[in-house]
Amino acid sequence: MKKTFLYILIISLWCSGLLQAQYRAKLDAPSKSNLMIREQDQLYNVDSIFYSYLGLNTTKHSLEDNPQKNTAYKDSVYKDTVHNKYGDLRNDKVEFNKQYPLWTVALKVTGANVFTFLVDRYFFNYDFSRVGFNSWNHNIQTGWEWDQDRFGMNFIVHPYSGSAFFNAARSSGYNFWESAPFAALGSLEWEYFGENTLPSYNDIINTTVDGIFIGEAFYRIGSDILDDRTTGFDRFFREFSVAILSPTRAFSRFTQGKMFRVTEEEVYQTEPLNVTLSGGVHKVNDGSNFATGFTDYMLNIMLDYGNPFEVRSRKPFDYFKVRLDFTEGIGRKILDNVTGYGFLFGSNSHSSGGLDMLVGGFQGFNYFDNMTFELATIGFGPGIITKLRVSPNSNLFTNLLVGVIPLAGNSTRFAITDTSQARDYNFGGGADVKLESTLQVGSWVNFTFIGYYFWIHTYEGYAGDHYIGLIKPRIEFRLFNNLSVGFEHLAYYSDRYTRDFGNFHQVRTEQRVFLSLYFESFKKQKI
C-alpha cells in the first residue's frame, strides 16, 4: 500500500480507458539469435529477489554472480557503492524495443498537436485556437515575438508539451540525442499552426530545451515503473502512471503492442530511484521578521535517480535529481518551486582514500513561483558531485554546479501578488551557481546547506540587472526506519537594478518543520 500511495501522490488523474487490467497476453520472447546477444554494459549482475513496485507480488530472477565483491556500505543519502548491486540493465533491450521509422515518430508528434488543438478548440473554445489558412499565412509572413502568456504556461506547460514530443521518439527506439530534434519539431508545428498568435522566441526555447530535460527524466522514471513481466492490477497502475508522465509513450506502447505484452525478463534500462516525501508546516515571514506573515502547509517530493558514484561508462541522465515543492498557495501559486539537474556527459573517479567524484556537464532546470518572486531558468555548465568519507559511519556529500543561462523568466520587481493571466515578468539570461552539501553523521543526523545564486540581465521587458540568492540550511533527525523529522530555514535575497524604476533590495525568510518518508529504491534487494 505504501508504494500505491506513493504513485497516487506523484501522478494526477488520467483517462485510461484503453488499459485492460486483467489482460494476459502470450509471453513475448526474442528470437533464438537474439537470445545470443549479450549486453556489453551489463557488468554487475547479482542473484537477487526483487519486490514489485506496488508491493502486490514478487518475482524471482536468476542472474549471473557479480564478478566483483560488493564491499560497499549503505547510507540514507545516496546508494553508497561504486558498483550497482541491483542488477539493472544498462540499455533498453533492442530485441524488445526496435527502432521505428522516422515518419512514424513525426506522425505521433503531429498527432499530439492535433489532439491538443481539438481539445483547445472544441472543449475549451479558446480564442487562440481559431486558426486557419489566414492565421497560418499571417504567422509565417509576420515572424516571431516574445509572448504575453502567464508564467506557469511558459515555463511549465510548454516544457511538458515538449517532453511529449521528445518521448514520441524516445519510446520508438531512439536515444537521447536522436530524440531531441523532435521536441523542436513539435514546437515549430504548434507555433505556426496550432494558435493564431505569432510564434514566440520563448516558446520554441522552453518547449525544446526544457522539454528535453523533462522528457528524458520522465522516460527514465517510466522505465523504472514499467515491468512487462507483470499483469493484472499491478500492470494497470504501472501503465496508468506512465500515461500521466508521458501520454505519447503510452500511445506508442499501445500501438506497438507493448502495453499488453508479457515478457519473462526486464526490457528497459533501469537505475535505482530514491524517493523522499516530506510534509509539514510552512511559515512565510513579512520580510525577515521571525514569526510574522502567514502559515500554510507544504508537500515536497524529491526524486534522486541513479548512482553518481558508480564507476561505469556514462550516458545522458544516468543520474539526475528533481525536487518539487507544493503549498496551499494563493491563486495560481500552488506549485511553489521545481528545481533539478541532469548529467549530460563526463566520467567517474574513485580513490582508495575515500573520495568519489562525478565530473562533467549538466543541464539545470529551476522554477520558482511564490509570494517572494517568479524565477525560471534554463542552465548548462560544468559540475562536480563528490562523496568524501569522513569516518567509517559519516560522509560529506557536495554538489557544485555552475551554469550559463540562455533564457530566464524573472519577475519585474519584488513581492509578487498578481494572480491574473497576464504576463508580469521579464525575459532575460545570465548565469547561476548552485551549491548543495550534506554531512551525514552516522545514520541518525543529516546537516544540509543549499545555496543558489542567479544573475539575470533583461532581454525583453523592464531593462536592468537582477541578482537573486537563496540559501536553505536544514537539519534532519532520523526517528526510526525511513522516517525523519526536520527543520529548514529559507532566506531569499534580491537586488534589482532597473533603468526606469530605480534599485530595489529585498530579504524574505521562511521556516519549515516537516516529516520525511524515505524510499531507498523502488527495486529493493531482498535481505
N, C-alpha and C positions, 0 to 999 in steps of 0.2 A: 504494500500500500504506500510505503514511503516513496518508491520510485514513481508510482502512478500519480501521487500528489505532486511530485516534483515536475512531471511533464505538464500537468494541468496549469501549474504556475507559470511555466515558461511559454506555453502556447496559448493562443486565443481560439475562439470558436471558428470553425471552418465547415463548409458544406462538403460532406464526404459521402454522398450517395453512391459513388462508384465503387466504394470499398465493400467487399463481402467478407465479413469477419470469419466466417466458418468455411470459406472456400479452401479446399485442399487439392492441390494440383499434383500431377506426377512429378517425381523428383527430376530436376534438370541436372544433367551431368555433362562435362566436357567430353569431346571425342577421345578415343584411345590415344591419338597422337598428342592431344593437348594435355592429357594426364602426365605426359613425359616432360612437360615444360616445368622447369624449376624456377622459383623466384630467386634471382641472384641476390636481392636485397634482404631476403628472409634469413637474417643471420642469427637471431637469438630466439629459437623456439624452446618451449618448455612443455612439460607434461602437466596440463592444467585442467581444472574443472571450473567452468565459468557459470556464474549466476546470470540469469536473463536480466535485461534492463528493468523490466517491470516487476521482477520478483515472482513471476507466476509459474515459471518452470525452470528446469535446469537442463543443460546439455553438456555431455562429456566429450572432450576432444582427446585424441591421442596424437601428440606431436613429437617431433624429434627432441632429444635432450639438448639443452644449451651446452655448447662446447666449452663455454667459459663459466666457471663457478661464480654465482652471484653472491658477492660478499657485502653488498650494499645494505645499509640500514634504512629504516623508514622514518620519515618525518611528516609533519602536518602541513607543510607549505608546498613543496614540490616532491615528485617521485624521486627520491634521493638515490639515484643509481646511474651509472654510466652505461648500463645495459637495459634493454626492455624486457621486463620479467613477465609481460602479459602475452607474448607470442603473437603480437599484432602483425597484420600484413603490411608490407612496405609499399605496395602498389595495389590498385584495383586489378583483379584477375582479368586479363584480357580475354580469356576464353568465355567469360560470362558477361563481359562489357565491351562488345565490339564497337568500333568507331563507325558511326553512321554518316552518310553523305552530307556535305556542307549544305546542300539545298534543303534538306530536311530540318536542319538547325535554323536556317534563315526563315523557313516557313513557320516554325514554332515561335520565333521572335515576333514575326508579323502577326501571328495568331494571338499572341499575348496582348499586343497593342490593339488589335481589333476587338478583343473581348473587353478590354478596359474602356475603349471608346463606346461600345454598346451600352455598358453599364452607366457611364457618364451621361450619354445622350438620352437613353430611353428609360433609365431608372431614376437618376438624379436630375435629369433635364438641365444640366449646367449650360450657361450661355456660351462658354468657351468651346463646347463640344459641337456647336452648329457649324460644321465645316462642309466644304465642297470645293469645286474647281476654282471658284473665285478666291477663297481663302488660301488655297494651296498656291495659286499663282502669286497672290499678294505676299505670302511668306517667302517664296523663292526669290521674287523680284526685289523685295524691300531689304531683306537682310536681318542681322542679328541685333539684340539689345540685352540689357540687364533687366530682368523682370521684377514685378512688384509682389510676387507671391509671399505668403506668410512664412515665417522662419521654419516651422516644422515641415511644411510642404517641400521646401527647397532642400533641406538638409537631412530629412528622414524619409519622407515618402518617395522622393525621386531616387535616392540610393537604393531603397527597397525594390523599386521597379528595375533599376539596373542590375540588381542581384538576380532577378528572374531572367533577364536576357542572358546574363552570364551563365546561369545554370542550364539554360536550354542547350548550350554547347557542352558544358561540363558533364551533364548527365547523358550525353551522346557519345562519350568515349574520347573527348578532347581534354588536354591537360590545362593547367592554369594559364599559361601564356597563349595557347591556341584559343582559349575561350574568351580572353579579354576583348578582342575586337567586336564581339557580338553585343557587349554592353553598349559600345558606341553606336553600333548599327541600330539597336532598338531605340536609343535616344534620338538619333537623327530622324528616324521614321516618325516618331511622336512629335518632335519639334516642328517638322514641316507639315505633317498631315493629320496629326491627332487633335489639334486645337487651333482655333482661329486667331490666337495671339501670336506675335512674332516669335521666332526661335530665340532662345536666350543663351548667352555665354555660360551663365552659372549652371543651367540645367545640363548642358552637354558635359560639363566638367564633373558636377556632382553625380549625375546618373552613371557616368562611365567609371570614374576613379573610385568613388565610394561604393558604387555598385559591385566592382570587382572585389573590394575588401569584404563587404557583407556577403557577397555571393560565395566566395571561397570559404569563409567561416561557416556559412550555412551548409555548404556541401560537406565539409569535414564533420560537422556536428551530425548532419543527417546520416552520414556513413556510419557513425558510431551508434546511432539509434537503429538503423535498419539492420535486420538479420533475416536473410532469406531462408534460413532453416526453420523459422517459426511459423506457426499457424494460429488460427482462432483469435481469441480476444487479444492476446499478446501481439499478434501480427497486425491487427486492426489499429491498435494505438501507435505502433511504430509508423505505419503508413500515414495515419492521421497527423502525427506530429511533423513528419517530413513535408506533408502537403501544406502545413502552415508556414514552415520555414521557406519552402520553395515550391510554389504551385507548378512551375514549369518542370521541375524534376519529377513531381508526382504525375504530371501528364505524360512525361517521357516514359516513366515506369509502366504506366497503363498501356500506352500504345506499343511499347516494346515487349509486352508480356511479362515484365519483371515484377509487377505488382502482385501477381498471383502465383508466381513460380515458387517452388520449394527445392532448395538445394541441400546437399549433405555437408557443405563447407562454407566458410565465410568467403565473400567475394569482393568486399570493399576494403580499401586501406583504412585502418583504424589506429588511433592513438589514445592513450589514457586521457580521459576528460574529467577533470576535477570540477565540482560544482559546489559553491558556497551560497546558501540562502541566509540572509540577515533581515531581521525586522526589529523595529523599536520606535522610540520617541525621538522626534527631531525638533530642536529649538532654533528658530531663526531670530537673531537679535536685531534691535534697532542700532545700526552701526556696530560698535564694539562693546556696547554696554551689556554686560552679562545679565541673563535672566530677564530680558526685556523682549518686546516683539511678540511673535505668535508661535504656537506649538502645533505640530501636526505629527502624523505617523509616516514612517518610511519603510520601504521594502527594497532590498538590494539583492541582485543576482550577479555573481561573479563566475565566469567560465574561464578555466585555465586548461588549455588544450596542449597536449604533447609534453615531452620531457626536454627542456632546453639543454640539459647536461648530458644527454645520451650521446656517446661518440658514434657518429654514423655519417653517411652521405646525406645531404640535406636537399629538400625541395621547398618551394614557397608554402608558407603556412603550416609546415610541420610543427611549428609552435606559434600560438597566439594567445592573447589574453584580452577579455572583454568584461567590462563592468557596467551594469545598468542600475540606476537609482530611480525609484518611483516615490512620489509623495502624494499627499492629498491634493495639493495644487490649488491654484486659483485660476478659473477659466481654463485655458488650454494647457497650463503648466502642471502637468501630471508626470510626464517623463522628465525628471529633473536633469539627468545627465546620462550620457553614454560615452565611455572612454575605452580605448583599446589600441592595440598594436599587433601587427603580424610580421613574422620573419619572412624575408624575401630571398636572401642569399647570404652565404657565409659558411662558417665552419666552427667546430667544437675543438676544445683542448682540455686535457685532463692532466693534472700534475700529481705526483706522489705526495706532495706537501699539503694536499687538501684543497687546492684551488681548481674549480671547474669553471669554464667560460664558454659562452656562445657569442661570437663576434660576427657582425655582418651589417647588411642593410635591412631597414624595417620600413613598413608603412604604418602610419598612425591615423587614428580617427578620434575626434573629440567633438562632443555636442553637449552644450550647457544651455538650458532654457529654464531659468529660475528667477526668483524675485531680485536677484543681485545683478545678473546680466544675461544676455544672449551671446553665445560664442560658439562657433562651429569651425573646425579646421580640418584640412587635408594636409598630411605631412609625410615627407620622405627624408630619410637620412640614416647616418650610421648609428649603431647602438652596441652596447655590451651588456650581457647578463652574466652575473657571476654568483658563485656559491663558495664561501670560504668556511672551512671547518675551524671553528674557534676552539672547541673542546670535543671530547667524544660524544657529547649529547647536545651540543649547541652549534648553530650555523648562522652565518651572516649572508643574506641574500641581497644583492644590489642590482638594480636595472638603471642604466643611464642611456637615454635616447636623445639625440639632437636632430632636429628636422628643419627642412625648408618648407614653407607653407605656400603653395601656389594659389590657393583660394581659401578665404575665410569669410564667414559672416559674423558681424560684430555689432552689438547694439550701439546706437548713436551716442549715448552719453552714459547714463547710470540709472539705477533704481527702476528697473523695468516693471511697469504695472499694466501696460496695454494688453488686452486680450482680444483685440479685433482681428480681422482677417488681413489687414493692411500691412505692408512692409514697414518695419520700424528699426532697420539695421542697415549697416553699410556692407559693401563687398570690398575685400582687401586681400593682402597677402603679407608674408613676412617670415618669421622663424619662431621655433619653440624649443624648449628644453624640458625633459621630464626626468625626475629622479625618484626612484622608489627603493627603499631599503628596509629590510625586516631582520631583526635579531631574534632568532628563535632560541629561547633559553629552556633547555630540556624539552619536554613535551607538554608543558603546562602554561607557559607565558610567551607571548609574542609582542615585541615592540616594533611599530612600523612608522616610518615617515614617508609621506608622499608629497612631492612638490612639482608644480607646473609653473612655467614662465613663458609668456607669449609676447611677441612684438608684432603688431598688426598695423600696416600702412594702408590707408584707404585708397582703393582704385576708383570706386564709384559710390557717391554719397557725400556726406559732410567731410571735407578734407581734413586730414590730421593723422597723428600717430598715437597709438594706444599701447600701453604697457600693462599687462594683466598678470597677476600672480595668484596662485592658490597653494596653500600648504595644509596638510592634513596629518597631524600626528595622531597615532592610535595605539591603544593597548588592549590586549585580549587575554583573558584567563580561561583556560580550559576547565570546564566543570566536570564532565565525565564523557567518555567515549568521544563522539564527534560534536558535542555541544559546548559552545563557549559563550562567555559574556564579555562585552567590550564597551569602551568609551572612545569617541572620536571628536576631536576639535577641528573645525574648519575655519580658515581665515582667508577671505578674498581681498586682494589689493588691486586697485585700478587707478592708473594715472593716464588721463586722456588729455592730449594737447591738440585742440582743434583750431582751425584757422578762423572760423566765423563765430564760435561761441565761447572762446576762452579755454582755460585749463580747468580740469576737474580732478579731484583726488577723493577716493572713497575707500573705506575699510568696512567690511561687514563680517561678523563672526557667527558661527553656528556650532551647536553641540548635538551629539547623538549618543544615546545609550541603546544598546542593541543586544540581541541574542543571535548567534550564528550556528547554523547547522551545516556541517561539512561532509561532503561525499567524496571520498578519495578518488573513486573512479566508477563509472557505470559498469565496467567489466572488472569484477573482483576475482582475484585468485582465491580459491577456497583454501583455507588454512586448517 
